[in-house]
């Protein structure tokens, strides 16, 4: 038996995407096609972090991490909160958290 879920938003099913919505989803999916960005998002599942912490923990260069975070901020996947001289990055919201958790669950499923 196949179960389907149809979510209705603003009077139409999700399957009825307009061109702008489809373009935005493709842009987000494209951003997730970069392993470094996926690693940054997965790391931020645990707790917020500064650029320096991400550099140290992920073994990536500072310029690279900053550039990836800029793109992730642009796509509303992460936000940065200023704390003195540092910016602490976290996932945008529970929707992003659920998306990353689902992707991890899917790839780890036997």
Phi and psi restraints in degrees (range 20) as a CNS / XPLOR table:
assign (resid 1 and name C) (resid 2 and name N)
       (resid 2 and name CA) (resid 2 and name C) 1.0 -104.4 20.0 2
assign (resid 2 and name N) (resid 2 and name CA)
       (resid 2 and name C) (resid 3 and name N) 1.0 126.7 20.0 2
assign (resid 2 and name C) (resid 3 and name N)
       (resid 3 and name CA) (resid 3 and name C) 1.0 -102.7 20.0 2
assign (resid 3 and name N) (resid 3 and name CA)
       (resid 3 and name C) (resid 4 and name N) 1.0 134.6 20.0 2
assign (resid 3 and name C) (resid 4 and name N)
       (resid 4 and name CA) (resid 4 and name C) 1.0 -122.3 20.0 2
assign (resid 4 and name N) (resid 4 and name CA)
       (resid 4 and name C) (resid 5 and name N) 1.0 147.1 20.0 2
assign (resid 4 and name C) (resid 5 and name N)
       (resid 5 and name CA) (resid 5 and name C) 1.0 -119.1 20.0 2
assign (resid 5 and name N) (resid 5 and name CA)
       (resid 5 and name C) (resid 6 and name N) 1.0 126.2 20.0 2
assign (resid 5 and name C) (resid 6 and name N)
       (resid 6 and name CA) (resid 6 and name C) 1.0 -117.4 20.0 2
assign (resid 6 and name N) (resid 6 and name CA)
       (resid 6 and name C) (resid 7 and name N) 1.0 118.6 20.0 2
assign (resid 6 and name C) (resid 7 and name N)
       (resid 7 and name CA) (resid 7 and name C) 1.0 -97.0 20.0 2
assign (resid 7 and name N) (resid 7 and name CA)
       (resid 7 and name C) (resid 8 and name N) 1.0 129.8 20.0 2
assign (resid 7 and name C) (resid 8 and name N)
       (resid 8 and name CA) (resid 8 and name C) 1.0 -103.6 20.0 2
assign (resid 8 and name N) (resid 8 and name CA)
       (resid 8 and name C) (resid 9 and name N) 1.0 127.7 20.0 2
assign (resid 8 and name C) (resid 9 and name N)
       (resid 9 and name CA) (resid 9 and name C) 1.0 -133.5 20.0 2
assign (resid 9 and name N) (resid 9 and name CA)
       (resid 9 and name C) (resid 10 and name N) 1.0 128.2 20.0 2
assign (resid 9 and name C) (resid 10 and name N)
       (resid 10 and name CA) (resid 10 and name C) 1.0 53.0 20.0 2
assign (resid 10 and name N) (resid 10 and name CA)
       (resid 10 and name C) (resid 11 and name N) 1.0 40.4 20.0 2
assign (resid 10 and name C) (resid 11 and name N)
       (resid 11 and name CA) (resid 11 and name C) 1.0 78.8 20.0 2
assign (resid 11 and name N) (resid 11 and name CA)
       (resid 11 and name C) (resid 12 and name N) 1.0 9.8 20.0 2
assign (resid 11 and name C) (resid 12 and name N)
       (resid 12 and name CA) (resid 12 and name C) 1.0 -142.5 20.0 2
assign (resid 12 and name N) (resid 12 and name CA)
       (resid 12 and name C) (resid 13 and name N) 1.0 154.0 20.0 2
assign (resid 12 and name C) (resid 13 and name N)
       (resid 13 and name CA) (resid 13 and name C) 1.0 -75.1 20.0 2
assign (resid 13 and name N) (resid 13 and name CA)
       (resid 13 and name C) (resid 14 and name N) 1.0 158.4 20.0 2
assign (resid 13 and name C) (resid 14 and name N)
       (resid 14 and name CA) (resid 14 and name C) 1.0 -62.7 20.0 2
assign (resid 14 and name N) (resid 14 and name CA)
       (resid 14 and name C) (resid 15 and name N) 1.0 -26.8 20.0 2
assign (resid 14 and name C) (resid 15 and name N)
       (resid 15 and name CA) (resid 15 and name C) 1.0 -64.8 20.0 2
assign (resid 15 and name N) (resid 15 and name CA)
       (resid 15 and name C) (resid 16 and name N) 1.0 -16.4 20.0 2
assign (resid 15 and name C) (resid 16 and name N)
       (resid 16 and name CA) (resid 16 and name C) 1.0 -97.6 20.0 2
assign (resid 16 and name N) (resid 16 and name CA)
       (resid 16 and name C) (resid 17 and name N) 1.0 66.2 20.0 2
assign (resid 16 and name C) (resid 17 and name N)
       (resid 17 and name CA) (resid 17 and name C) 1.0 -77.1 20.0 2
assign (resid 17 and name N) (resid 17 and name CA)
       (resid 17 and name C) (resid 18 and name N) 1.0 140.8 20.0 2
assign (resid 17 and name C) (resid 18 and name N)
       (resid 18 and name CA) (resid 18 and name C) 1.0 -87.8 20.0 2
assign (resid 18 and name N) (resid 18 and name CA)
       (resid 18 and name C) (resid 19 and name N) 1.0 172.5 20.0 2
assign (resid 18 and name C) (resid 19 and name N)
       (resid 19 and name CA) (resid 19 and name C) 1.0 -61.4 20.0 2
assign (resid 19 and name N) (resid 19 and name CA)
       (resid 19 and name C) (resid 20 and name N) 1.0 -38.6 20.0 2
assign (resid 19 and name C) (resid 20 and name N)
       (resid 20 and name CA) (resid 20 and name C) 1.0 -66.3 20.0 2
assign (resid 20 and name N) (resid 20 and name CA)
       (resid 20 and name C) (resid 21 and name N) 1.0 -43.0 20.0 2
assign (resid 20 and name C) (resid 21 and name N)
       (resid 21 and name CA) (resid 21 and name C) 1.0 -63.5 20.0 2
assign (resid 21 and name N) (resid 21 and name CA)
       (resid 21 and name C) (resid 22 and name N) 1.0 -44.5 20.0 2
assign (resid 21 and name C) (resid 22 and name N)
       (resid 22 and name CA) (resid 22 and name C) 1.0 -62.0 20.0 2
assign (resid 22 and name N) (resid 22 and name CA)
       (resid 22 and name C) (resid 23 and name N) 1.0 -40.1 20.0 2
assign (resid 22 and name C) (resid 23 and name N)
       (resid 23 and name CA) (resid 23 and name C) 1.0 -64.5 20.0 2
assign (resid 23 and name N) (resid 23 and name CA)
       (resid 23 and name C) (resid 24 and name N) 1.0 -41.8 20.0 2
assign (resid 23 and name C) (resid 24 and name N)
       (resid 24 and name CA) (resid 24 and name C) 1.0 -65.4 20.0 2
assign (resid 24 and name N) (resid 24 and name CA)
       (resid 24 and name C) (resid 25 and name N) 1.0 -42.9 20.0 2
assign (resid 24 and name C) (resid 25 and name N)
       (resid 25 and name CA) (resid 25 and name C) 1.0 -62.3 20.0 2
assign (resid 25 and name N) (resid 25 and name CA)
       (resid 25 and name C) (resid 26 and name N) 1.0 -43.0 20.0 2
assign (resid 25 and name C) (resid 26 and name N)
       (resid 26 and name CA) (resid 26 and name C) 1.0 -63.2 20.0 2
assign (resid 26 and name N) (resid 26 and name CA)
       (resid 26 and name C) (resid 27 and name N) 1.0 -37.2 20.0 2
assign (resid 26 and name C) (resid 27 and name N)
       (resid 27 and name CA) (resid 27 and name C) 1.0 -65.0 20.0 2
assign (resid 27 and name N) (resid 27 and name CA)
       (resid 27 and name C) (resid 28 and name N) 1.0 -42.4 20.0 2
assign (resid 27 and name C) (resid 28 and name N)
       (resid 28 and name CA) (resid 28 and name C) 1.0 -64.8 20.0 2
assign (resid 28 and name N) (resid 28 and name CA)
       (resid 28 and name C) (resid 29 and name N) 1.0 -45.1 20.0 2
assign (resid 28 and name C) (resid 29 and name N)
       (resid 29 and name CA) (resid 29 and name C) 1.0 -63.4 20.0 2
assign (resid 29 and name N) (resid 29 and name CA)
       (resid 29 and name C) (resid 30 and name N) 1.0 -36.9 20.0 2
assign (resid 29 and name C) (resid 30 and name N)
       (resid 30 and name CA) (resid 30 and name C) 1.0 -63.3 20.0 2
assign (resid 30 and name N) (resid 30 and name CA)
       (resid 30 and name C) (resid 31 and name N) 1.0 -40.6 20.0 2
assign (resid 30 and name C) (resid 31 and name N)
       (resid 31 and name CA) (resid 31 and name C) 1.0 -63.4 20.0 2
assign (resid 31 and name N) (resid 31 and name CA)
       (resid 31 and name C) (resid 32 and name N) 1.0 -32.2 20.0 2
assign (resid 31 and name C) (resid 32 and name N)
       (resid 32 and name CA) (resid 32 and name C) 1.0 -80.5 20.0 2
assign (resid 32 and name N) (resid 32 and name CA)
       (resid 32 and name C) (resid 33 and name N) 1.0 -3.1 20.0 2
assign (resid 32 and name C) (resid 33 and name N)
       (resid 33 and name CA) (resid 33 and name C) 1.0 -81.6 20.0 2
assign (resid 33 and name N) (resid 33 and name CA)
       (resid 33 and name C) (resid 34 and name N) 1.0 1.2 20.0 2
assign (resid 33 and name C) (resid 34 and name N)
       (resid 34 and name CA) (resid 34 and name C) 1.0 -103.3 20.0 2
assign (resid 34 and name N) (resid 34 and name CA)
       (resid 34 and name C) (resid 35 and name N) 1.0 117.4 20.0 2
assign (resid 34 and name C) (resid 35 and name N)
       (resid 35 and name CA) (resid 35 and name C) 1.0 -54.2 20.0 2
assign (resid 35 and name N) (resid 35 and name CA)
       (resid 35 and name C) (resid 36 and name N) 1.0 -37.9 20.0 2
assign (resid 35 and name C) (resid 36 and name N)
       (resid 36 and name CA) (resid 36 and name C) 1.0 -62.8 20.0 2
assign (resid 36 and name N) (resid 36 and name CA)
       (resid 36 and name C) (resid 37 and name N) 1.0 -39.8 20.0 2
assign (resid 36 and name C) (resid 37 and name N)
       (resid 37 and name CA) (resid 37 and name C) 1.0 -68.5 20.0 2
assign (resid 37 and name N) (resid 37 and name CA)
       (resid 37 and name C) (resid 38 and name N) 1.0 -39.1 20.0 2
assign (resid 37 and name C) (resid 38 and name N)
       (resid 38 and name CA) (resid 38 and name C) 1.0 -63.7 20.0 2
assign (resid 38 and name N) (resid 38 and name CA)
       (resid 38 and name C) (resid 39 and name N) 1.0 -41.2 20.0 2
assign (resid 38 and name C) (resid 39 and name N)
       (resid 39 and name CA) (resid 39 and name C) 1.0 -64.1 20.0 2
assign (resid 39 and name N) (resid 39 and name CA)
       (resid 39 and name C) (resid 40 and name N) 1.0 -39.7 20.0 2
assign (resid 39 and name C) (resid 40 and name N)
       (resid 40 and name CA) (resid 40 and name C) 1.0 -63.2 20.0 2
assign (resid 40 and name N) (resid 40 and name CA)
       (resid 40 and name C) (resid 41 and name N) 1.0 -47.6 20.0 2
assign (resid 40 and name C) (resid 41 and name N)
       (resid 41 and name CA) (resid 41 and name C) 1.0 -62.5 20.0 2
assign (resid 41 and name N) (resid 41 and name CA)
       (resid 41 and name C) (resid 42 and name N) 1.0 -42.6 20.0 2
assign (resid 41 and name C) (resid 42 and name N)
       (resid 42 and name CA) (resid 42 and name C) 1.0 -63.2 20.0 2
assign (resid 42 and name N) (resid 42 and name CA)
       (resid 42 and name C) (resid 43 and name N) 1.0 -40.6 20.0 2
assign (resid 42 and name C) (resid 43 and name N)
       (resid 43 and name CA) (resid 43 and name C) 1.0 -62.8 20.0 2
assign (resid 43 and name N) (resid 43 and name CA)
       (resid 43 and name C) (resid 44 and name N) 1.0 -38.6 20.0 2
assign (resid 43 and name C) (resid 44 and name N)
       (resid 44 and name CA) (resid 44 and name C) 1.0 -72.9 20.0 2
assign (resid 44 and name N) (resid 44 and name CA)
       (resid 44 and name C) (resid 45 and name N) 1.0 -10.1 20.0 2
assign (resid 44 and name C) (resid 45 and name N)
       (resid 45 and name CA) (resid 45 and name C) 1.0 -61.5 20.0 2
assign (resid 45 and name N) (resid 45 and name CA)
       (resid 45 and name C) (resid 46 and name N) 1.0 -38.2 20.0 2
assign (resid 45 and name C) (resid 46 and name N)
       (resid 46 and name CA) (resid 46 and name C) 1.0 -68.0 20.0 2
assign (resid 46 and name N) (resid 46 and name CA)
       (resid 46 and name C) (resid 47 and name N) 1.0 -52.6 20.0 2
assign (resid 46 and name C) (resid 47 and name N)
       (resid 47 and name CA) (resid 47 and name C) 1.0 -171.0 20.0 2
assign (resid 47 and name N) (resid 47 and name CA)
       (resid 47 and name C) (resid 48 and name N) 1.0 160.4 20.0 2
assign (resid 47 and name C) (resid 48 and name N)
       (resid 48 and name CA) (resid 48 and name C) 1.0 -60.7 20.0 2
assign (resid 48 and name N) (resid 48 and name CA)
       (resid 48 and name C) (resid 49 and name N) 1.0 158.0 20.0 2
assign (resid 48 and name C) (resid 49 and name N)
       (resid 49 and name CA) (resid 49 and name C) 1.0 -152.3 20.0 2
assign (resid 49 and name N) (resid 49 and name CA)
       (resid 49 and name C) (resid 50 and name N) 1.0 155.4 20.0 2
assign (resid 49 and name C) (resid 50 and name N)
       (resid 50 and name CA) (resid 50 and name C) 1.0 -86.5 20.0 2
assign (resid 50 and name N) (resid 50 and name CA)
       (resid 50 and name C) (resid 51 and name N) 1.0 168.7 20.0 2
assign (resid 50 and name C) (resid 51 and name N)
       (resid 51 and name CA) (resid 51 and name C) 1.0 -57.7 20.0 2
assign (resid 51 and name N) (resid 51 and name CA)
       (resid 51 and name C) (resid 52 and name N) 1.0 -45.7 20.0 2
assign (resid 51 and name C) (resid 52 and name N)
       (resid 52 and name CA) (resid 52 and name C) 1.0 -58.2 20.0 2
assign (resid 52 and name N) (resid 52 and name CA)
       (resid 52 and name C) (resid 53 and name N) 1.0 -41.4 20.0 2
assign (resid 52 and name C) (resid 53 and name N)
       (resid 53 and name CA) (resid 53 and name C) 1.0 -65.8 20.0 2
assign (resid 53 and name N) (resid 53 and name CA)
       (resid 53 and name C) (resid 54 and name N) 1.0 -41.9 20.0 2
assign (resid 53 and name C) (resid 54 and name N)
       (resid 54 and name CA) (resid 54 and name C) 1.0 -64.3 20.0 2
assign (resid 54 and name N) (resid 54 and name CA)
       (resid 54 and name C) (resid 55 and name N) 1.0 -41.5 20.0 2
assign (resid 54 and name C) (resid 55 and name N)
       (resid 55 and name CA) (resid 55 and name C) 1.0 -58.4 20.0 2
assign (resid 55 and name N) (resid 55 and name CA)
       (resid 55 and name C) (resid 56 and name N) 1.0 -50.1 20.0 2
assign (resid 55 and name C) (resid 56 and name N)
       (resid 56 and name CA) (resid 56 and name C) 1.0 -65.7 20.0 2
assign (resid 56 and name N) (resid 56 and name CA)
       (resid 56 and name C) (resid 57 and name N) 1.0 -45.9 20.0 2
assign (resid 56 and name C) (resid 57 and name N)
       (resid 57 and name CA) (resid 57 and name C) 1.0 -75.4 20.0 2
assign (resid 57 and name N) (resid 57 and name CA)
       (resid 57 and name C) (resid 58 and name N) 1.0 -32.1 20.0 2
assign (resid 57 and name C) (resid 58 and name N)
       (resid 58 and name CA) (resid 58 and name C) 1.0 -98.8 20.0 2
assign (resid 58 and name N) (resid 58 and name CA)
       (resid 58 and name C) (resid 59 and name N) 1.0 -10.3 20.0 2
assign (resid 58 and name C) (resid 59 and name N)
       (resid 59 and name CA) (resid 59 and name C) 1.0 69.5 20.0 2
assign (resid 59 and name N) (resid 59 and name CA)
       (resid 59 and name C) (resid 60 and name N) 1.0 30.1 20.0 2
assign (resid 59 and name C) (resid 60 and name N)
       (resid 60 and name CA) (resid 60 and name C) 1.0 -107.0 20.0 2
assign (resid 60 and name N) (resid 60 and name CA)
       (resid 60 and name C) (resid 61 and name N) 1.0 160.7 20.0 2
assign (resid 60 and name C) (resid 61 and name N)
       (resid 61 and name CA) (resid 61 and name C) 1.0 -73.8 20.0 2
assign (resid 61 and name N) (resid 61 and name CA)
       (resid 61 and name C) (resid 62 and name N) 1.0 153.1 20.0 2
assign (resid 61 and name C) (resid 62 and name N)
       (resid 62 and name CA) (resid 62 and name C) 1.0 -60.9 20.0 2
assign (resid 62 and name N) (resid 62 and name CA)
       (resid 62 and name C) (resid 63 and name N) 1.0 -44.7 20.0 2
assign (resid 62 and name C) (resid 63 and name N)
       (resid 63 and name CA) (resid 63 and name C) 1.0 -63.4 20.0 2
assign (resid 63 and name N) (resid 63 and name CA)
       (resid 63 and name C) (resid 64 and name N) 1.0 -38.9 20.0 2
assign (resid 63 and name C) (resid 64 and name N)
       (resid 64 and name CA) (resid 64 and name C) 1.0 -64.6 20.0 2
assign (resid 64 and name N) (resid 64 and name CA)
       (resid 64 and name C) (resid 65 and name N) 1.0 -47.4 20.0 2
assign (resid 64 and name C) (resid 65 and name N)
       (resid 65 and name CA) (resid 65 and name C) 1.0 -61.6 20.0 2
assign (resid 65 and name N) (resid 65 and name CA)
       (resid 65 and name C) (resid 66 and name N) 1.0 -45.0 20.0 2
assign (resid 65 and name C) (resid 66 and name N)
       (resid 66 and name CA) (resid 66 and name C) 1.0 -60.5 20.0 2
assign (resid 66 and name N) (resid 66 and name CA)
       (resid 66 and name C) (resid 67 and name N) 1.0 -42.2 20.0 2
assign (resid 66 and name C) (resid 67 and name N)
       (resid 67 and name CA) (resid 67 and name C) 1.0 -65.3 20.0 2
assign (resid 67 and name N) (resid 67 and name CA)
       (resid 67 and name C) (resid 68 and name N) 1.0 -44.4 20.0 2
assign (resid 67 and name C) (resid 68 and name N)
       (resid 68 and name CA) (resid 68 and name C) 1.0 -62.4 20.0 2
assign (resid 68 and name N) (resid 68 and name CA)
       (resid 68 and name C) (resid 69 and name N) 1.0 -41.0 20.0 2
assign (resid 68 and name C) (resid 69 and name N)
       (resid 69 and name CA) (resid 69 and name C) 1.0 -65.1 20.0 2
assign (resid 69 and name N) (resid 69 and name CA)
       (resid 69 and name C) (resid 70 and name N) 1.0 -35.9 20.0 2
assign (resid 69 and name C) (resid 70 and name N)
       (resid 70 and name CA) (resid 70 and name C) 1.0 -59.9 20.0 2
assign (resid 70 and name N) (resid 70 and name CA)
       (resid 70 and name C) (resid 71 and name N) 1.0 -44.7 20.0 2
assign (resid 70 and name C) (resid 71 and name N)
       (resid 71 and name CA) (resid 71 and name C) 1.0 -67.4 20.0 2
assign (resid 71 and name N) (resid 71 and name CA)
       (resid 71 and name C) (resid 72 and name N) 1.0 -42.9 20.0 2
assign (resid 71 and name C) (resid 72 and name N)
       (resid 72 and name CA) (resid 72 and name C) 1.0 -65.2 20.0 2
assign (resid 72 and name N) (resid 72 and name CA)
       (resid 72 and name C) (resid 73 and name N) 1.0 -34.3 20.0 2
assign (resid 72 and name C) (resid 73 and name N)
       (resid 73 and name CA) (resid 73 and name C) 1.0 -67.4 20.0 2
assign (resid 73 and name N) (resid 73 and name CA)
       (resid 73 and name C) (resid 74 and name N) 1.0 -44.5 20.0 2
assign (resid 73 and name C) (resid 74 and name N)
       (resid 74 and name CA) (resid 74 and name C) 1.0 -56.5 20.0 2
assign (resid 74 and name N) (resid 74 and name CA)
       (resid 74 and name C) (resid 75 and name N) 1.0 -35.7 20.0 2
assign (resid 74 and name C) (resid 75 and name N)
       (resid 75 and name CA) (resid 75 and name C) 1.0 -90.5 20.0 2
assign (resid 75 and name N) (resid 75 and name CA)
       (resid 75 and name C) (resid 76 and name N) 1.0 7.5 20.0 2
assign (resid 75 and name C) (resid 76 and name N)
       (resid 76 and name CA) (resid 76 and name C) 1.0 59.9 20.0 2
assign (resid 76 and name N) (resid 76 and name CA)
       (resid 76 and name C) (resid 77 and name N) 1.0 35.4 20.0 2
assign (resid 76 and name C) (resid 77 and name N)
       (resid 77 and name CA) (resid 77 and name C) 1.0 -95.7 20.0 2
assign (resid 77 and name N) (resid 77 and name CA)
       (resid 77 and name C) (resid 78 and name N) 1.0 -29.3 20.0 2
assign (resid 77 and name C) (resid 78 and name N)
       (resid 78 and name CA) (resid 78 and name C) 1.0 -133.0 20.0 2
assign (resid 78 and name N) (resid 78 and name CA)
       (resid 78 and name C) (resid 79 and name N) 1.0 159.7 20.0 2
assign (resid 78 and name C) (resid 79 and name N)
       (resid 79 and name CA) (resid 79 and name C) 1.0 -132.3 20.0 2
assign (resid 79 and name N) (resid 79 and name CA)
       (resid 79 and name C) (resid 80 and name N) 1.0 153.7 20.0 2
assign (resid 79 and name C) (resid 80 and name N)
       (resid 80 and name CA) (resid 80 and name C) 1.0 -118.4 20.0 2
assign (resid 80 and name N) (resid 80 and name CA)
       (resid 80 and name C) (resid 81 and name N) 1.0 132.9 20.0 2
assign (resid 80 and name C) (resid 81 and name N)
       (resid 81 and name CA) (resid 81 and name C) 1.0 -113.7 20.0 2
assign (resid 81 and name N) (resid 81 and name CA)
       (resid 81 and name C) (resid 82 and name N) 1.0 125.0 20.0 2
assign (resid 81 and name C) (resid 82 and name N)
       (resid 82 and name CA) (resid 82 and name C) 1.0 -73.4 20.0 2
assign (resid 82 and name N) (resid 82 and name CA)
       (resid 82 and name C) (resid 83 and name N) 1.0 134.6 20.0 2
assign (resid 82 and name C) (resid 83 and name N)
       (resid 83 and name CA) (resid 83 and name C) 1.0 -135.1 20.0 2
assign (resid 83 and name N) (resid 83 and name CA)
       (resid 83 and name C) (resid 84 and name N) 1.0 88.1 20.0 2
assign (resid 83 and name C) (resid 84 and name N)
       (resid 84 and name CA) (resid 84 and name C) 1.0 68.7 20.0 2
assign (resid 84 and name N) (resid 84 and name CA)
       (resid 84 and name C) (resid 85 and name N) 1.0 -123.7 20.0 2
assign (resid 84 and name C) (resid 85 and name N)
       (resid 85 and name CA) (resid 85 and name C) 1.0 -82.4 20.0 2
assign (resid 85 and name N) (resid 85 and name CA)
       (resid 85 and name C) (resid 86 and name N) 1.0 -11.1 20.0 2
assign (resid 85 and name C) (resid 86 and name N)
       (resid 86 and name CA) (resid 86 and name C) 1.0 -104.8 20.0 2
assign (resid 86 and name N) (resid 86 and name CA)
       (resid 86 and name C) (resid 87 and name N) 1.0 154.8 20.0 2
assign (resid 86 and name C) (resid 87 and name N)
       (resid 87 and name CA) (resid 87 and name C) 1.0 -114.3 20.0 2
assign (resid 87 and name N) (resid 87 and name CA)
       (resid 87 and name C) (resid 88 and name N) 1.0 127.5 20.0 2
assign (resid 87 and name C) (resid 88 and name N)
       (resid 88 and name CA) (resid 88 and name C) 1.0 -103.1 20.0 2
assign (resid 88 and name N) (resid 88 and name CA)
       (resid 88 and name C) (resid 89 and name N) 1.0 121.3 20.0 2
assign (resid 88 and name C) (resid 89 and name N)
       (resid 89 and name CA) (resid 89 and name C) 1.0 -96.2 20.0 2
assign (resid 89 and name N) (resid 89 and name CA)
       (resid 89 and name C) (resid 90 and name N) 1.0 143.0 20.0 2
assign (resid 89 and name C) (resid 90 and name N)
       (resid 90 and name CA) (resid 90 and name C) 1.0 -144.9 20.0 2
assign (resid 90 and name N) (resid 90 and name CA)
       (resid 90 and name C) (resid 91 and name N) 1.0 164.4 20.0 2
assign (resid 90 and name C) (resid 91 and name N)
       (resid 91 and name CA) (resid 91 and name C) 1.0 -65.0 20.0 2
assign (resid 91 and name N) (resid 91 and name CA)
       (resid 91 and name C) (resid 92 and name N) 1.0 145.8 20.0 2
assign (resid 91 and name C) (resid 92 and name N)
       (resid 92 and name CA) (resid 92 and name C) 1.0 -56.4 20.0 2
assign (resid 92 and name N) (resid 92 and name CA)
       (resid 92 and name C) (resid 93 and name N) 1.0 -48.1 20.0 2
assign (resid 92 and name C) (resid 93 and name N)
       (resid 93 and name CA) (resid 93 and name C) 1.0 -166.5 20.0 2
assign (resid 93 and name N) (resid 93 and name CA)
       (resid 93 and name C) (resid 94 and name N) 1.0 -175.5 20.0 2
assign (resid 93 and name C) (resid 94 and name N)
       (resid 94 and name CA) (resid 94 and name C) 1.0 -67.2 20.0 2
assign (resid 94 and name N) (resid 94 and name CA)
       (resid 94 and name C) (resid 95 and name N) 1.0 -24.2 20.0 2
assign (resid 94 and name C) (resid 95 and name N)
       (resid 95 and name CA) (resid 95 and name C) 1.0 -65.3 20.0 2
assign (resid 95 and name N) (resid 95 and name CA)
       (resid 95 and name C) (resid 96 and name N) 1.0 -43.8 20.0 2
assign (resid 95 and name C) (resid 96 and name N)
       (resid 96 and name CA) (resid 96 and name C) 1.0 -65.7 20.0 2
assign (resid 96 and name N) (resid 96 and name CA)
       (resid 96 and name C) (resid 97 and name N) 1.0 -43.7 20.0 2
assign (resid 96 and name C) (resid 97 and name N)
       (resid 97 and name CA) (resid 97 and name C) 1.0 -56.8 20.0 2
assign (resid 97 and name N) (resid 97 and name CA)
       (resid 97 and name C) (resid 98 and name N) 1.0 -47.8 20.0 2
assign (resid 97 and name C) (resid 98 and name N)
       (resid 98 and name CA) (resid 98 and name C) 1.0 -63.8 20.0 2
assign (resid 98 and name N) (resid 98 and name CA)
       (resid 98 and name C) (resid 99 and name N) 1.0 -39.7 20.0 2
assign (resid 98 and name C) (resid 99 and name N)
       (resid 99 and name CA) (resid 99 and name C) 1.0 -62.0 20.0 2
assign (resid 99 and name N) (resid 99 and name CA)
       (resid 99 and name C) (resid 100 and name N) 1.0 -46.3 20.0 2
assign (resid 99 and name C) (resid 100 and name N)
       (resid 100 and name CA) (resid 100 and name C) 1.0 -66.1 20.0 2
assign (resid 100 and name N) (resid 100 and name CA)
       (resid 100 and name C) (resid 101 and name N) 1.0 -43.0 20.0 2
assign (resid 100 and name C) (resid 101 and name N)
       (resid 101 and name CA) (resid 101 and name C) 1.0 -62.1 20.0 2
assign (resid 101 and name N) (resid 101 and name CA)
       (resid 101 and name C) (resid 102 and name N) 1.0 -39.9 20.0 2
assign (resid 101 and name C) (resid 102 and name N)
       (resid 102 and name CA) (resid 102 and name C) 1.0 -65.8 20.0 2
assign (resid 102 and name N) (resid 102 and name CA)
       (resid 102 and name C) (resid 103 and name N) 1.0 -41.5 20.0 2
assign (resid 102 and name C) (resid 103 and name N)
       (resid 103 and name CA) (resid 103 and name C) 1.0 -63.4 20.0 2
assign (resid 103 and name N) (resid 103 and name CA)
       (resid 103 and name C) (resid 104 and name N) 1.0 -43.1 20.0 2
assign (resid 103 and name C) (resid 104 and name N)
       (resid 104 and name CA) (resid 104 and name C) 1.0 -63.6 20.0 2
assign (resid 104 and name N) (resid 104 and name CA)
       (resid 104 and name C) (resid 105 and name N) 1.0 -43.9 20.0 2
assign (resid 104 and name C) (resid 105 and name N)
       (resid 105 and name CA) (resid 105 and name C) 1.0 -61.6 20.0 2
assign (resid 105 and name N) (resid 105 and name CA)
       (resid 105 and name C) (resid 106 and name N) 1.0 -42.3 20.0 2
assign (resid 105 and name C) (resid 106 and name N)
       (resid 106 and name CA) (resid 106 and name C) 1.0 -63.6 20.0 2
assign (resid 106 and name N) (resid 106 and name CA)
       (resid 106 and name C) (resid 107 and name N) 1.0 -44.9 20.0 2
assign (resid 106 and name C) (resid 107 and name N)
       (resid 107 and name CA) (resid 107 and name C) 1.0 -73.5 20.0 2
assign (resid 107 and name N) (resid 107 and name CA)
       (resid 107 and name C) (resid 108 and name N) 1.0 -23.8 20.0 2
assign (resid 107 and name C) (resid 108 and name N)
       (resid 108 and name CA) (resid 108 and name C) 1.0 -92.2 20.0 2
assign (resid 108 and name N) (resid 108 and name CA)
       (resid 108 and name C) (resid 109 and name N) 1.0 -6.9 20.0 2
assign (resid 108 and name C) (resid 109 and name N)
       (resid 109 and name CA) (resid 109 and name C) 1.0 -72.6 20.0 2
assign (resid 109 and name N) (resid 109 and name CA)
       (resid 109 and name C) (resid 110 and name N) 1.0 132.9 20.0 2
